[in-house]
Amino acid sequence: MFKVADHYEKTSLLWAINAVAALAIFMFGFDQGMMAGVNNSPDYVRLMEFGDYNDEGTVTVSDSTRQGGIVAIYYFGTLIGCLFGGYIGDKLGRIKSVGVGCVWAIIGAALQCSAQNIAWMCCARLINGVGTGVLNCLVPVYAAETAEYKSRGQFIALEFTLNIFGVVVAYWLEYGLSYIDGGFSALRWRFVIAFQIIPLIALLAVIWIFPESPRWLVKNDQKEEALYILRRLRGTETSEAQDEFEDIVNIIELEKETSRRNSYVRMFFGIGSGKLHLGRRVQLVVWLQILQEWIGIAGVTVYAPTIFAQAGFSTNKSGWLSGLNNIFYMFSTLINVFTIDRIGRRWTLYWGSVGQGAAMFLAGGFSRLQAENPENTAYGAAAASFVFIYTSIFGATWLAVPWLYPTEVFPLEVRARGNAFGVFGWSVGNGWLTLLCPVMFNSIGEKTLYIFGACNALTIPIVWALYPETNQRTLEEMDLLFAADKPWVWEAEKEFAKLKAEGADTGRTKVNEGSVVEDPPGEKVDA
């Protein structure tokens, strides 16, 4: 059987792995973006009974809770899927588990596009969400575990360019379908939901020829194959692959002593994790994903037409502007590819929060001025411009970091389950917000954007105080970075520097129960 690792090596192999990972991320973006257009389809609104429409096909939502609930139940499915994916990802491996996620998502998509009533649609979106949750949990982990630590962020940031490309494809596909039968055809929403089956089948077909994560292979005593894959990934002309292999072997031997700590409950509360502080790491990744949604992107992605309408634009122009905004969004993600490994995770989040917060306040302000002065279209144009600026800055900053951080900070033994908590946070944040967004826009209008702006300001002190920098550090060094007993970043950096200065080489030490212990047994270093 053809195997990618037998024919490609080093950069070529890394690009191949990230291409297949990007296929999964593309589907994820498509699935997110499609509901903006689906919610504006008259046939869908009639079938789901949450609104009315006029002879021109303009939709008026009368039951925003029902509309938001149909969107939000998908995220409850992703919540279940991420926990399931984290479990099977550590048991079955990354490759087999991605296959399982594809099957779930294909079944869910098929059921969605054939839905006949709200109960059918909700069940289908729940099943689809489970599959997406599995893929979202495992694909970033797989990419991070095969990438070099110096370019780990770059590759994952590039994958999220494909994520937003999925949003763009979904939106413009729906925009084109809106011209069939004046937009009243069921094809407008059924075809676009069915379209996601194409990348899912492609992913299911090709994933089996890709190499398993070498870190998972070592953990499951397949060391010979793991070393072979590492040599194909890093090259045989240097000792890099051998050194990385030895570090992985040593850290796994040490982590075997902590296997009793690996349940989701024990991880969430940090029970028995000692100096590993798994509970702290879980809280960091969960809240980073929740913050990512509450800084406004969930509202802008799904309800952009509503935002542009409140800025004074017609229904047709609002739809056109939303699609154009997504294109700017996609290209902005390329900025992150070149900056995330240069300026680090923290500074990427800082400048993003400042720019996004200012854009949200200004977009809200100009929308209010447009409502008060409908004859002056300049205010509406200004509001639209700041929505464009917001999404571009988000694509260059906050899009990738909350997905990258969970793949970096957890020990190998629980990395898939750790990343599951990141997807858990994303599911909670997204589900919560998509349920509330239609209610907020209906109740307080453009003031919703002020809430998003305030959340951006709130993230700056949170990141500064609680989120240590992971850039240019190996995955095996993370136990040292989180060894400090206090949660503050300055304490983490001080403890990390101390342990490194005392010779706490990740390949021969462990962080455990209040001390750093050498392996083989040697002098105990107090931590």
Secondary structure by P-SEA (a helix, b strand, c coil): cccccccccaaaaaaaaaaaaaaaaaaaaaaaaaaaaaaacaaaaaaacccccccccbbbbccaaaaaaaaaaaaaaaaaaaaaaaaaaaaccaaaaaaaaaaaaaaaaaaaaacccaaaaaaaaaaaaaaaaaaaacaaaaaaaacccccaaaaaaaaaaaaaaaaaaaaaaaaaaccccccccccccccccccaaaaaaaaaaccccccccaaaaaaacaaaaaaaaaaaacccccaaaaaaaaaaaaaaaaaccccccccaaaaaacccccccaaaaaaaaaaaaaaaaaacccccccccaaaaaaaacccaaaaaaaaaaaaaaaaaaaaaaaaccccccaaaaaaaaaaaaaaaaaaaaaaaaaaaaccccaaaaaaaaaaaaaaaaaaaaccccaaaaaaacccccccaaaaaaaaaaaaaaaaaaaaaaaaaaaaacccaaaaaaaaaaaaaaaaaaccccccccccccccccccccccccaaaaaaaaaaaaaaccccccccccccccccccccccccc
